[in-house]
Each structure stands twice: as C-alpha cells, then as structure tokens.
Amino acid sequence: MSELIAFVFRDQYRAPEVLNELRRRDWPWVRDLDDAVVITLNEKGKARAQLNVDLSTGEAVRWARLWSSLLNTTLFLPLADLIVEAAGEIAVPGKPSVPLKQTSPETVEARWWREALEHSGNFKRDVASLMNANGSAIFILLRATDATKVLKQLGNYGDTIVHTSISSKHDEAIHAILGGD
C-alpha cells in the first residue's frame, strides 16, 4: 500500500529547500523523492512546478502526466498539462509531444486519481485550502512500508502534512500506468 503525501509550506521557497535536504538523508524511503514534484505559488498565485524525474527516459512523461492530473484535480491548476509537454520535449527532443487532448473527457491518470482518492475526500479539500499565494508543497507518492515512521521524520521539517493511503488495488494500477517500474 502506498501513501500520497502533500507536505505544504507557507513560504514559496521552503518546499524546494526541504526536498533537497530530505534527499541528503540516508533513509530507506528517500528514493521515493526521485519522483516527487514541488509546486510553488508566487504572491499572485501563479504556479511553478519542479518535477524531479529522469528526463532521459519515457518514464518522465508518465510521471509528468500523473502529477499533472493530480494538480488539475486537487489544486485546479489547468495549466499543469504544460508539465507533460515540457517533459515530453526534453525526453524526446524534436519528436512531437504526445497530444494531451483525450477523446474521452477523463485521462487514464485523472481516472486513477479520482478512484484512488474516492474515499479520501478530505485530502483534496485540505490540500486545496492550504495552498495559498506565496506557498509551496511537495507531493510524494510514498511506497515505503512504514508510513508512520516516514510521516514522523517529515514532521521534523515543519508546516503541514496532508496524507492519504492508496489501496493495493490502486498501487497495481499505478504501476501499470507508469510502466511497471
């Protein structure tokens, strides 16, 4: 079972700083930070994403699609699709990006988030209400076995943590979406 964590800060520069500090730790779960995304909001509420994936692989685009769909549904950032286009262009330069427009109204990734968070209505509400202008957040899909220990370690870095469990069924589905890595 995985845990979706939103680590929210009141300072737009704090999330990137904390993510870098956490990466320096020698904790078994730190490798999950390789796929994390940081969102910062400036004083006007304009969002900036810092996606942290290996852009030399197709996996970058899959992670970009996954986080983009979460940001669209949780923070209501419709421009998050630009993350996918940027990752696609960097991962495969010169090749046209995979079209983002779907024939159905919901992407596979958006459907996955909707179903995975179906019983966690408070997660989306809480994250959306906590993210304010001049704020930032780290979004982590934690695959570590002991989420309680991880949450305690994260708590030492301050501000607010919102989290929800992802069922084993949805874990299997996300591995299929991400290519079974």
N, C-alpha and C positions, 0 to 999 in steps of 0.2 A: 504494500500500500504506500502511495506517495502522499506528500503533503504540499499543498500550494501555499506559499508564504508571501505576503506583501509586507515589507519592512518599510514603514512610512516615516518620513522626517519632515520637520517644519522648515528646514533650510534646504534650498535648492542644490547646494554643493555637498551636503552631507552624505547622501546615498552613494555617489561615486567614491568618496573617500572611504566609507565603511566597506564597500565592496572590495576595494584594493587592499584594505587592512585584513579583511577576512581571508582573502586569497593567500596571504602570507602565513596563515596558521597551518599547523600540522594536524588538522583534524580529519578523520576519515571521510567526512561528508563534503569537504571543501571542493572536491572535483565537480559537485553539482553546480557550483558557482560558475563553471565554464559556460554554462548555458543560460545564465541569468540575464535579465535585462534591467537597466536602470532608466527610470523616467524622471525627468526634472521639469518643473514648471517655472517659468520666469515670472516677474511681477505682473505681467499682463495675462498670465495663464497659458502662454504659448509653450507647448510641449516639445521636449527634446528626448530622443531615445538613444541609449548607448547599449547596443546589442553586443553580446560577448560570445561569439561563436567563431569557429574556424572557417573563414570565408573562402578557403581554397577547396571546399567540398560542397556538394549539393545539400548537405545537412544544414548549412547556413540558411538556405532559403526555407527549408522545412521549419526550422526554429523561428525564423522571422515570421512566417505565416502563423505559427502557433501563438506567438506573443502578440502579433498584430491583432488577431481575432480576440484575444483576451482584452487588449486595450480598447478595442472598439466596443466590446460589450460591457466592460467594467467601468472604464473612465470616459466612455463615449467620445473617444478620440478618432473621428472618422479618417483623419489623415495618417493613421497608423499603417495603412496599406503601403505608404511610401517606404516603410522599413523593408517590406518584401521586395519591392522594386530595386531598392538600393543593394540589398544583399544579393539579389539575382544578378545584377550588373557586375558586381565585384567578383562573385563566384565564377561567373562565366562571361568574361568581357567580350563585347562585340556581338554576343548572341542576344536576340530579342528576349526580353523578360517574359516569363510565363504570364499570360493575361490574368489579371486579378478578377475580372468580372466573371461571375459564375452564371450558368444558365438557371440554376435554382437560386432562390433568394438567400440561402444559407450555405456557407462553405463547410467543408468537412471539419475543419478546425473549430469553427464557430459552433457547429452542432455538438462537437466533442465537449467544448467548454460548457455549453448550455446543459448538456446531460450530466457532466461531471459535477457541476455546481448546482444541480437541480435541488438538492436537499440542503444547500448552504446559501440560502437567500440572503442571509446577513453578510456574507463575505463581500458580495458585490456592493451592497448598500454601504457597508462600513468603509471599504476602500474608496468608493466614490466620494463619500462625505469627508474623509480625512485628507484627500489630495486637494490642496489649495494652492493658490498662486504663491510663488517663492518656496514651494515644497518639492520633495523628491521621494522616490521609493525604489526599492529593489524588489523585483519579482523573481522568486526562486521556485522551481519545481524540484522539491527535495525528494530524493529517492533513498535516503538513509533509513536504516531500520529503526532507529530510536529518535523519533521526532521530538520527544520531550527534552532530551539532553541537548539537542540542537537548538531548540527554542530558548532554553536556559542560557546557552552560550551566546546566542544572538542578543538576548536581553541585556547583556553587559555593554552593548554598544548604543543603548538608548532608544528613545522615542517609542513608537507604537508598532506592534506586530499584530497583523491580522492573518489568520491561517485557517485552512480547512483541509480535511482529509479527502483524498481521491481514492475511490474503491479499486480493488484488484481488477475488476472488470474494465474499468476505465484506464487503468495502467496498461493493460494488454492492448487496448485500442490506441493509446498514445504511442506505444512502441511501433505499432503498425503504421501510424501516420508519419512518425519520424524515421521510418525505415528499419526498425528493429535493432537499433544500435545498442 
